[in-house]
Structure formats: C-alpha cells, structure tokens
Amino acid sequence: MRRATGKIFLIFIFTFLLHSLADAQKVTIRMADKSFDNFAFMEAIGLYEFAYGKDSANAYVIRRLADANRHIGNTEAMEKWLELLISKGDAQPDDLFNYSQALKSNGKYPDAEKWLNSYAELRPDDSRVNAQSSLLEYIQLLHHNPDRYKVRPVSLNTNGSELGVTFYRKKLVFSSTKLTNGTPSPKYKWNELPYFSLFIGDQAPNGDIINTKQFAPKLQTSYHDGPVAFDPKNDRVYITRNNVGKNGSAARGSQGEINLKILFGGKEKDEWEYRGEFSYNSDDYSTGHPSIDTTGQVMYFASDMPGGYGGTDIYYSIFNQGYWTTPVNLGPKINTSENEMFPFISYDGTLYFSSNGHPGLGGLDIYSAIPEDGLFNQVENMGYPLNSPKDDFSFVLDETGTAGYFSSNRNGGRGNDDIYFVRLTHVPVFIRGVANDFVTGKPLAGATISLVNEFADTLSTQITKRTGEFEFEVHKGQNYFIHAIKAFYLGNDTLVPTKKLRAGDETFVQLLLEMEEAIDDGSPEPLYMEEENGEPLQVHEIRDVDFYVGDWVVNSEVAHTINELIQYLIQFPDMEIRIETHTDSRGDDEKNLLLSKQRAKAIFDYICWKGIDPLRVAYEGYGETRLLNKCDDGVDCPESEYQANNRNIVKVVKKGEYKGKRTIRNTFYF
C-alpha cells in the first residue's frame, strides 16, 4: 500500500512539474511577444532564445527569432533561424521569401535565386518576384565598372552607429550613437544602442570628418536626432527627430510606437532655435529624412503615412505663401511595396534614395532617378561598390557632383552603421556610329559629324574616314543631337538620348544621307572671307586630306577628297582657285616648307590630270610660316592644336557662273 501511495505521489509531482514548466514556457513566450510588439527586439530575442532552449521544436518561436533579427538587421541570424524552420518542414510561403532575402543580404546569390524561385511557384503574382527576376544576371550587371566609385570608411566611425552626413557651408553635420555630447544617452530598445545625437565637423582633404563637436544643442533631445537638411541659404535646418512630448519624454502613437517627425530650426544670433514642425507630422505615422531642393521651396521626405504603396514611401511638399502643400507621393516608378527612404535631391535635380523594393544587391541599395518633364520615371541602381549585399543608404553629393558620403552596415565596417566617403570617377558613355549613303548603303568618307547638345551648342566635330565611322565620348543623362553634312548630300540630324545608358555603355547610330539636287545657286559657303588687293576672296578648307607623314603622294583618301573639289571646278567652269598648304612647327623649318610646297604641287598636278585647265589653279606651300596658334618651335602643345596648323585651304579667286546639275553648300568644308 505504501508503495502504491508513493508512486501516486511521484506521478502527481511529475505532472505538477510538467504543468509548471509548460506554464513557465508560456509566460516566457508572452513576455517575448510583449517585447516584440513594443519594438524591443533585442530583449525579445533573448527571451525567445530562452524559450527555444526549453522547446527546440516550437515553430512559432523559431519564426519570431527570424523576424526579430530581420528587424535589427542581423541577416546572418535571420538566415540561421529560417533555415532551421524550413528544415523542420514548418515554413510558410513568406518564410521562403524572407529566407531568399537573407541569403541575398549575405551574398549567397545562387541560393537566394533558388529560394526566390520556390516562393514564386507559390506566389507567382507577387510583384516582389518580378522585381528580382534573373537575379544572378542582374547582380553581374551591377558589378560592371567598379572603378567608377572610390569608397573608403571615414576614420571617426565607432563601434556604434554613424550615419546621415549633410553638407553645411564648408562643414559636415551627421548623427552618431557613440560620440559623446556630454549627456548620457538612454538605450534604444530596438537594438540596445544609444539614441542618435547630432554633431558637426570639418572635412579633411581625404574626406575624413575631423574636429567634431555637438551641433545645435538647443534643438536636441534624449532620443533620436537626425539626419538633417539645410535650405540653400543655410539659415534654416530641417531635423528628423523622435516624437517627443512637451515634458521631454517620448510620445507614442495609437499602436504604441514612437514615430519620427520633421522639425524646423532657424538661426538667432548664431544660435539654432526651434521654429515649429512640419504640418503633416502625426503621432500615428513617421515623417523624416528631409531633403531640400535648390529653390528652397520643395522638400522631399520619407513617410509611412496611409495611402502609400508599401512600408515607407518618398513624398514631396512645396512651401507656398507660408504653408506646406499636401504631400504628393512620387508614385509607383519610385515607390514599391517595400521601403523607400533617405531621399536626396542633388544640385542638378537628380533624386537619390535607398530602397529594398527595387532590384539590387541585397538589403537597402542606393538608386538614382533623373527628372524628365518634372517626373522621376526611370530608376537606376548605382551599382557596386557604392552598393553592397547589406544596407546602403543616406547618400549625398557635394556641389560638384564628384564626391559625397553614404552610410552602410556592410561587412568589414567598424560598427553597426558606418559613414563612407565616396569619390565618383568619370566613366563616360559613348555614341558610336557610321554614315552611309541612303541608296547604296556604302560608308561615306569626308562627312562632317557634329555632336550638339540640347542648347544647340556644338560640342565636338569629326570627319569620317573611308569606313564612315565616328565616335563621341559623352556624359550620361543628357540628350544629344548628331548632325551630319557632306558635299552633294542632304544634312541629317538624329536625336540620341543617353539617360537610360549605364556608365561605360555605348549606343550605336546609323546616319543615312541622301543625295540632294541643286539648292539656291549652288554656291559653296566659305570657311571665312579675306581681302587681297582690295578684292574679297572666299576661303575654304579642304578637310580629310590625309597625306602620309612626311609624304606628298596623292593616295586614295586624298584623291577622294580632291575629287569633290574637282566636281565644283567642273560645275563652275569659270572658277579660278588658289591652293595653299601648311604644316605644323614640328621638325625642321626648311623641310616643312619644302614638304608643303611638294604637297601643293601634288594637288595641282592631280587636278590638272583630271582635266582641269592649269590656268585656273594656282598653288603655294607655306610650311610653318603661317601658324594659327601659339604652337611654335619649342612650345609643347596637345595633338589637336598641332593638327589645326596642318591644313590645306582653297581660295576662290574668281567664282564664275554655276553650270552644274547638283551641288550643296559647305562643299569644301568637309
């Protein structure tokens, strides 16, 4: 009987302990959930890990551990917990997508594409799948031309977080969790780091930020302060700040969250003073990350206000007659179902921002969008090494557009988020093309091809060779016109947009030139006019007369050009001309003079051999005696200036009447 009673007692104790342990597990999970819901993710992770240690089969706890680590940006831990969830067969479709994103942020692109495809089979209509199709091919494209950016971390980075650099006069303003401002900062429960405070420093020649001190103490709180923006006059500051009540404590929204707001400050006797807040702030959603355009009237910012496309979207508001207009969402070309934030409007009007919704290398990537008719319709990933598999954000450029800063939590950094200095090297785009006869399709030599910008300025001119080919190096993001003219042909103007080209890319243009019948009186337009013995003379330049170096033989290319001059002499049978040839200053003076005389004589002989009366053609060689520029003996000049002196010109001594069948202006200027 005693044995039976003892067994019953032991069973009772064992059952009681099991119930107690189960109840304790439930309590631990409830505490973890409460911390999670209050955005205290580090605290929640500790509690969930404790619960997992007691019950490693609990799929809910494993998923929560993955989610909490996703919120604090620990993608390695996120990957570990989701991999465990999948291996246990407890994964839901969203777990597969999140797993692919963790793998992507950890640089495991083949595995990321595999799991993204698995998710796509379950959710084929998800826009996030379409945005990341052909992942491996796109990743390779983003690594194209890595030399266009020179990236280095600044030396002030700590083991905390530094971010949000803004140019202010000749200084830099930024936010830091670690640099001391003299006041102990409470911990941010989200990630157990101190809150951000604002600092100002000087820019060193190598991009470092030095001589730092606290910025605008009167505008700062015990919570997050920054990033900031300034108006063009630098007398008004726009601050991102946690929602703080009148008593100085954090003010929570209806869901218990502490949101962000945009506040304004102004200068008063060299001191920054509070000047109110953005009229579209709210306790129930965030507004932040302001950027002001060059007019000082348009503010771009990020917000998760209702009515957006996803998590946080980018908006703009205009300051008009003392009031801010209703914020306007930049639309689905910029904003996605995920998060867009940290907008920066540059001096040339380009919008830069960060997103984890557009195709990228992983996490937040930095993107650019050039305005077209006031709209931002084309988004471009800035590529590697500006972007990385981790979060890259808060990108700004100086006035020159050649250097700036951004923040990142990429591998190899010193802290949680670090500031990086970036210098943009010029990697051009190219316009390449060929001029062809419209009817025969044959390449046209001797065509004048001009590169013209949107303001009708001629930027560069080339003369085609036998292949008819030409090439221009241009800056991306602009529209250009290619203007082509050639003797006996109609001109051709072709629009060449480069806004969709990536740095280092090229676009090909085929120019088809059509023969033209006679226009006006068929008279060629001179390069310039001059007087001789009181009589006006038309002066034309014969381009593309490519004698071999040190030679005066009329080769096939020289003959092709002179043949067009001969056509004019045929069509104007009374025309009389004088040919003058010149060299540059390189080499011996006497040899240059002799060479130019031999070339002038060779052109004369060829024209006469083609049946032109010798009495209609005079010629003279001047060597280097009539230079057009400063490139004389002993002066070091670029090749283009030397070549300007290597010229062959035709002076029309007597015009005569036109008796040809067809011609075109600008005949000799080709």
Summary of the structure (lengths in Angstrom):
residues: 670
radius of gyration: 36.3
end to end distance: 122.2
largest distance: 147.0
contacts: 2157
relative contact order: 0.07
helix: 25%
strand: 33%
